[in-house]
Amino acid sequence: MLNTEMAAALNKHLNIELYSAQLYLSMSSYANSIGLKGAATWFMVQYQEEMLHFMKFYQYINSQGEHVTLGPIDAPPAEFASLLQMFEKTLEHEMFITRCINDLTELAVRQKDHATQIFLQWFVTEQIEEEENDREIIGKLKLVGDNGYGLLMIDNELGARVFTAPPADGQVP
């Protein structure tokens, strides 16, 4: 059972995850519009993962006897200067998410809310992977610079990313 402060904090973060999904959906559309189909695929997979994260929070809040409160969400940016800028913004956003998850974890520790601590541990680990992947892609993009051939090779590599759907039992892993 969640106390009021924890329920409010988890609901706030659930809405942040929804913004994350919209941000990556916007980036996918923009990448598609400039002919970077691989990057569009990469960001679409990122969108799907963020919706999975949203659903994890949704299910956890409900499983703890609380209800989800959806709030207004700011519109994400719709245009970007370059693929490098999109990934720099992605890393910046993921670092923000990491801080949010860490703050939630600290709140759970202070409240001795062991169930929520266990729930959040998956996200702590996930954020390590998210930031590492973004840094790797940024490094490659900086390496090729404005070289069109290099950019196309990276775009092709990004297009190989595939979303892995959760199990058919309806439970979000």
Secondary structure, DSSP 8 states (H G I E B T S, - for coil): ---HHHHHHHHHHHHHHHHHHHHHHHHHHHHHHTT-HHHHHHHHHHHHHHHHHHHHHHHHHHHTT---------------S-HHHHHHHHHHHHHHHHHHHHHHHHHHHHTT-HHHHHHHHHHHHHHHHHHHHHHHHHHHHHHHTT-HHHHHHHHHHHTT-------TTS---
